[in-house]
Amino acid sequence: MIRIGILGDIGSGKSYIANSFGYPVFNADYQVKKIYKKNINCFRKLNRKFPNNIKSFPIIKSEIKKILNKKNIIILSKIVHPYVRHELIKFLKKNNSKKYVILDIPLMIENKLNRKSDILIYVKTSRSIILKRLKKRGNYNKKIINILKTKQINTKKKIKLANFIIYNNLNKKNVLNQIKQIKKKFND
């Protein structure tokens, strides 16, 4: 199995790119949402750490947003990330017979989830397009975005680690063509 990691900034279009390959996708953000909704053990741990904010199960994402700061994001990560890793292991076992899998994990490099043999693809998108997308989501909060960015390594380092770069300029046909070219290189 060849693992393909999708890297990029918040709002760059990583999930769209990941889903466009046509391979099985592990989406870490989706897994976190699922954990908040269904994992009572995660809730209990978060409730112990943040009893004044995380009071009910399933966990409401707006309660998480209220506690986000540089200190609490570290605590939150230490509690939630082991559950995400567990789901990643299940995904990889389930898809071990597949030739390729896509890993859409925003902090893949930062959390040392990548292997030397992984193919890394960086999604490069202009700042103006990213800002437009983030504001379109409806829950845009510049403070939270900046806190999340503190967890990420420098963009230049990610680009340097990448085997390929996809330029996501809002032209779907162009993006799909870039994916097609990359897939062709996999098979050469």
C-alpha atoms as a printed R data frame, in Angstrom:
    type eleno elety resid chain resno       x      y       z
1   ATOM     1    CA   MET     A     1   0.000  0.000   0.000
2   ATOM     2    CA   ILE     A     2   1.282  3.430  -0.955
3   ATOM     3    CA   ARG     A     3   0.244  6.218   1.387
4   ATOM     4    CA   ILE     A     4  -0.374  9.643  -0.115
5   ATOM     5    CA   GLY     A     5  -0.405 12.520   2.360
6   ATOM     6    CA   ILE     A     6  -2.182 15.738   1.462
7   ATOM     7    CA   LEU     A     7  -0.561 18.830   2.990
8   ATOM     8    CA   GLY     A     8  -1.584 22.492   2.893
9   ATOM     9    CA   ASP     A     9  -2.887 25.479   4.798
10  ATOM    10    CA   ILE     A    10  -6.281 25.667   6.505
11  ATOM    11    CA   GLY     A    11  -8.812 26.336   3.735
12  ATOM    12    CA   SER     A    12  -6.468 25.404   0.871
13  ATOM    13    CA   GLY     A    13  -8.766 22.651  -0.422
14  ATOM    14    CA   LYS     A    14  -6.982 19.577   0.966
15  ATOM    15    CA   SER     A    15 -10.188 17.570   1.418
16  ATOM    16    CA   TYR     A    16 -11.449 18.369  -2.081
17  ATOM    17    CA   ILE     A    17  -8.091 17.294  -3.534
18  ATOM    18    CA   ALA     A    18  -8.014 14.142  -1.364
19  ATOM    19    CA   ASN     A    19 -11.479 13.073  -2.507
20  ATOM    20    CA   SER     A    20 -10.678 13.827  -6.155
21  ATOM    21    CA   PHE     A    21  -8.034 11.090  -6.400
22  ATOM    22    CA   GLY     A    22 -10.610  8.305  -6.241
23  ATOM    23    CA   TYR     A    23  -8.680  6.311  -3.627
24  ATOM    24    CA   PRO     A    24  -9.827  5.507  -0.072
25  ATOM    25    CA   VAL     A    25  -9.470  8.653   2.074
26  ATOM    26    CA   PHE     A    26  -8.757  9.011   5.779
27  ATOM    27    CA   ASN     A    27 -10.044 12.450   6.777
28  ATOM    28    CA   ALA     A    28  -8.783 13.408  10.252
29  ATOM    29    CA   ASP     A    29 -11.160 16.386  10.601
30  ATOM    30    CA   TYR     A    30 -14.137 14.093   9.941
31  ATOM    31    CA   GLN     A    31 -12.802 11.616  12.510
32  ATOM    32    CA   VAL     A    32 -12.547 14.363  15.155
33  ATOM    33    CA   LYS     A    33 -16.194 15.317  14.532
34  ATOM    34    CA   LYS     A    34 -17.171 11.650  14.846
35  ATOM    35    CA   ILE     A    35 -15.189 11.298  18.093
36  ATOM    36    CA   TYR     A    36 -16.937 14.374  19.544
37  ATOM    37    CA   LYS     A    37 -20.318 12.859  18.669
38  ATOM    38    CA   LYS     A    38 -19.778  9.210  19.622
39  ATOM    39    CA   ASN     A    39 -16.826  8.684  21.969
40  ATOM    40    CA   ILE     A    40 -17.955  8.891  25.594
41  ATOM    41    CA   ASN     A    41 -14.425  8.201  26.900
42  ATOM    42    CA   CYS     A    42 -13.055 11.218  25.045
43  ATOM    43    CA   PHE     A    43 -15.908 13.312  26.440
44  ATOM    44    CA   ARG     A    44 -15.134 12.181  30.004
45  ATOM    45    CA   LYS     A    45 -11.454 13.111  29.643
46  ATOM    46    CA   LEU     A    46 -12.275 16.515  28.162
47  ATOM    47    CA   ASN     A    47 -14.947 17.091  30.811
48  ATOM    48    CA   ARG     A    48 -12.393 16.392  33.564
49  ATOM    49    CA   LYS     A    49  -9.959 18.913  32.068
50  ATOM    50    CA   PHE     A    50 -12.565 21.544  31.140
51  ATOM    51    CA   PRO     A    51 -15.572 20.966  33.456
52  ATOM    52    CA   ASN     A    52 -16.861 24.533  33.097
53  ATOM    53    CA   ASN     A    53 -16.951 24.389  29.306
54  ATOM    54    CA   ILE     A    54 -17.449 20.808  28.132
55  ATOM    55    CA   LYS     A    55 -20.536 19.761  30.029
56  ATOM    56    CA   SER     A    56 -22.673 17.592  27.765
57  ATOM    57    CA   PHE     A    57 -22.355 14.608  25.470
58  ATOM    58    CA   PRO     A    58 -22.195 14.589  22.517
59  ATOM    59    CA   ILE     A    59 -19.592 17.339  22.555
60  ATOM    60    CA   ILE     A    60 -20.699 20.533  20.881
61  ATOM    61    CA   LYS     A    61 -17.976 22.027  18.695
62  ATOM    62    CA   SER     A    62 -18.843 25.575  19.813
63  ATOM    63    CA   GLU     A    63 -17.907 24.517  23.383
64  ATOM    64    CA   ILE     A    64 -14.486 23.445  22.102
65  ATOM    65    CA   LYS     A    65 -14.024 26.763  20.282
66  ATOM    66    CA   LYS     A    66 -14.662 28.685  23.512
67  ATOM    67    CA   ILE     A    67 -11.676 27.058  25.230
68  ATOM    68    CA   LEU     A    68  -9.212 27.315  22.344
69  ATOM    69    CA   ASN     A    69  -6.017 29.136  23.180
70  ATOM    70    CA   LYS     A    70  -2.330 28.239  22.815
71  ATOM    71    CA   LYS     A    71  -2.254 26.310  26.112
72  ATOM    72    CA   ASN     A    72  -5.584 24.491  25.781
73  ATOM    73    CA   ILE     A    73  -5.005 23.391  22.196
74  ATOM    74    CA   ILE     A    74  -2.054 21.330  23.469
75  ATOM    75    CA   ILE     A    75  -4.192 19.721  26.192
76  ATOM    76    CA   LEU     A    76  -7.014 19.121  23.719
77  ATOM    77    CA   SER     A    77  -4.625 17.537  21.212
78  ATOM    78    CA   LYS     A    78  -3.161 15.185  23.839
79  ATOM    79    CA   ILE     A    79  -6.658 13.910  24.614
80  ATOM    80    CA   VAL     A    80  -8.183 13.735  21.110
81  ATOM    81    CA   HIS     A    81  -5.223 12.723  18.921
82  ATOM    82    CA   PRO     A    82  -4.815  9.192  20.349
83  ATOM    83    CA   TYR     A    83  -8.421  8.477  19.308
84  ATOM    84    CA   VAL     A    84  -7.708  9.835  15.809
85  ATOM    85    CA   ARG     A    85  -4.565  7.668  15.590
86  ATOM    86    CA   HIS     A    86  -6.639  4.638  16.577
87  ATOM    87    CA   GLU     A    87  -9.081  5.386  13.737
88  ATOM    88    CA   LEU     A    88  -6.135  5.824  11.347
89  ATOM    89    CA   ILE     A    89  -4.789  2.382  12.278
90  ATOM    90    CA   LYS     A    90  -8.244  0.855  11.676
91  ATOM    91    CA   PHE     A    91  -8.457  2.626   8.288
92  ATOM    92    CA   LEU     A    92  -5.014  1.367   7.222
93  ATOM    93    CA   LYS     A    93  -5.832 -2.217   8.275
94  ATOM    94    CA   LYS     A    94  -9.169 -2.094   6.447
95  ATOM    95    CA   ASN     A    95  -7.500 -0.819   3.265
96  ATOM    96    CA   ASN     A    96  -4.219 -2.751   3.415
97  ATOM    97    CA   SER     A    97  -5.005 -4.540   0.143
98  ATOM    98    CA   LYS     A    98  -5.492 -1.263  -1.747
99  ATOM    99    CA   LYS     A    99  -2.669  0.001  -3.935
100 ATOM   100    CA   TYR     A   100  -3.093  3.626  -2.744
101 ATOM   101    CA   VAL     A   101  -4.707  5.402   0.189
102 ATOM   102    CA   ILE     A   102  -5.042  9.126   0.812
103 ATOM   103    CA   LEU     A   103  -4.274 10.627   4.217
104 ATOM   104    CA   ASP     A   104  -6.023 13.966   4.715
105 ATOM   105    CA   ILE     A   105  -4.460 14.814   8.071
106 ATOM   106    CA   PRO     A   106  -3.897 18.545   8.681
107 ATOM   107    CA   LEU     A   107  -1.065 17.984  11.192
108 ATOM   108    CA   MET     A   108   0.436 14.905   9.521
109 ATOM   109    CA   ILE     A   109   4.038 16.189   9.602
110 ATOM   110    CA   GLU     A   110   3.701 17.961  12.963
111 ATOM   111    CA   ASN     A   111   2.378 14.795  14.655
112 ATOM   112    CA   LYS     A   112   4.994 12.610  12.950
113 ATOM   113    CA   LEU     A   113   2.383 10.482  11.182
114 ATOM   114    CA   ASN     A   114   4.286 10.419   7.907
115 ATOM   115    CA   ARG     A   115   6.758  7.783   6.788
116 ATOM   116    CA   LYS     A   116   9.758  8.213   4.514
117 ATOM   117    CA   SER     A   117   8.009  6.084   1.888
118 ATOM   118    CA   ASP     A   118   4.876  8.284   1.827
119 ATOM   119    CA   ILE     A   119   4.139 10.410  -1.202
120 ATOM   120    CA   LEU     A   120   3.422 13.941  -0.014
121 ATOM   121    CA   ILE     A   121   1.364 16.403  -2.031
122 ATOM   122    CA   TYR     A   122   1.198 20.047  -1.053
123 ATOM   123    CA   VAL     A   123  -1.945 21.986  -2.003
124 ATOM   124    CA   LYS     A   124  -0.889 25.546  -2.815
125 ATOM   125    CA   THR     A   125  -3.646 28.144  -2.816
126 ATOM   126    CA   SER     A   126  -3.474 31.935  -2.806
127 ATOM   127    CA   ARG     A   127  -4.114 33.752   0.496
128 ATOM   128    CA   SER     A   128  -7.085 35.607  -1.009
129 ATOM   129    CA   ILE     A   129  -8.801 32.370  -2.081
130 ATOM   130    CA   ILE     A   130  -8.144 30.776   1.330
131 ATOM   131    CA   LEU     A   131  -9.601 33.797   3.138
132 ATOM   132    CA   LYS     A   132 -12.654 33.760   0.858
133 ATOM   133    CA   ARG     A   133 -13.207 30.034   1.551
134 ATOM   134    CA   LEU     A   134 -12.793 30.395   5.307
135 ATOM   135    CA   LYS     A   135 -15.295 33.256   5.446
136 ATOM   136    CA   LYS     A   136 -17.723 31.261   3.269
137 ATOM   137    CA   ARG     A   137 -17.743 28.422   5.835
138 ATOM   138    CA   GLY     A   138 -19.829 30.607   8.135
139 ATOM   139    CA   ASN     A   139 -17.904 29.882  11.311
140 ATOM   140    CA   TYR     A   140 -14.857 31.986  10.425
141 ATOM   141    CA   ASN     A   141 -12.946 33.170  13.467
142 ATOM   142    CA   LYS     A   142  -9.553 34.774  12.796
143 ATOM   143    CA   LYS     A   143  -8.396 34.204  16.398
144 ATOM   144    CA   ILE     A   144  -9.088 30.455  16.196
145 ATOM   145    CA   ILE     A   145  -7.461 30.186  12.748
146 ATOM   146    CA   ASN     A   146  -4.328 31.870  14.134
147 ATOM   147    CA   ILE     A   147  -4.257 29.530  17.149
148 ATOM   148    CA   LEU     A   148  -4.556 26.500  14.846
149 ATOM   149    CA   LYS     A   149  -1.772 27.860  12.633
150 ATOM   150    CA   THR     A   150   0.580 27.965  15.644
151 ATOM   151    CA   LYS     A   151   0.445 24.146  15.624
152 ATOM   152    CA   GLN     A   152   1.594 23.966  11.989
153 ATOM   153    CA   ILE     A   153   5.144 23.976  10.678
154 ATOM   154    CA   ASN     A   154   6.293 26.591   8.207
155 ATOM   155    CA   THR     A   155   4.723 26.391   4.724
156 ATOM   156    CA   LYS     A   156   8.166 26.477   3.083
157 ATOM   157    CA   LYS     A   157   9.196 23.354   5.020
158 ATOM   158    CA   LYS     A   158   6.045 21.517   3.914
159 ATOM   159    CA   ILE     A   159   6.645 22.479   0.280
160 ATOM   160    CA   LYS     A   160  10.231 21.256   0.599
161 ATOM   161    CA   LEU     A   161   9.018 17.885   1.922
162 ATOM   162    CA   ALA     A   162   6.396 17.497  -0.814
163 ATOM   163    CA   ASN     A   163   6.906 15.207  -3.794
164 ATOM   164    CA   PHE     A   164   4.269 17.118  -5.761
165 ATOM   165    CA   ILE     A   165   2.493 20.470  -5.610
166 ATOM   166    CA   ILE     A   166  -1.075 20.985  -6.744
167 ATOM   167    CA   TYR     A   167  -2.033 24.567  -7.520
168 ATOM   168    CA   ASN     A   168  -5.621 24.941  -6.393
169 ATOM   169    CA   ASN     A   169  -6.738 28.090  -8.179
170 ATOM   170    CA   LEU     A   170 -10.515 27.482  -8.165
171 ATOM   171    CA   ASN     A   171 -10.420 25.963 -11.642
172 ATOM   172    CA   LYS     A   172 -11.689 22.419 -11.034
173 ATOM   173    CA   LYS     A   173 -10.741 21.237 -14.519
174 ATOM   174    CA   ASN     A   174  -7.154 22.412 -13.971
175 ATOM   175    CA   VAL     A   175  -6.977 20.738 -10.546
176 ATOM   176    CA   LEU     A   176  -8.363 17.458 -11.894
177 ATOM   177    CA   ASN     A   177  -5.828 17.589 -14.728
178 ATOM   178    CA   GLN     A   178  -2.980 18.033 -12.213
179 ATOM   179    CA   ILE     A   179  -4.280 15.029 -10.242
180 ATOM   180    CA   LYS     A   180  -4.474 12.992 -13.448
181 ATOM   181    CA   GLN     A   181  -0.823 13.874 -14.237
182 ATOM   182    CA   ILE     A   182   0.307 12.903 -10.725
183 ATOM   183    CA   LYS     A   183  -1.577  9.587 -10.893
184 ATOM   184    CA   LYS     A   184   0.085  8.908 -14.250
185 ATOM   185    CA   LYS     A   185   3.500  9.430 -12.607
186 ATOM   186    CA   PHE     A   186   2.555  6.921  -9.883
187 ATOM   187    CA   ASN     A   187   2.015  4.267 -12.532
188 ATOM   188    CA   ASP     A   188   5.145  5.040 -14.599
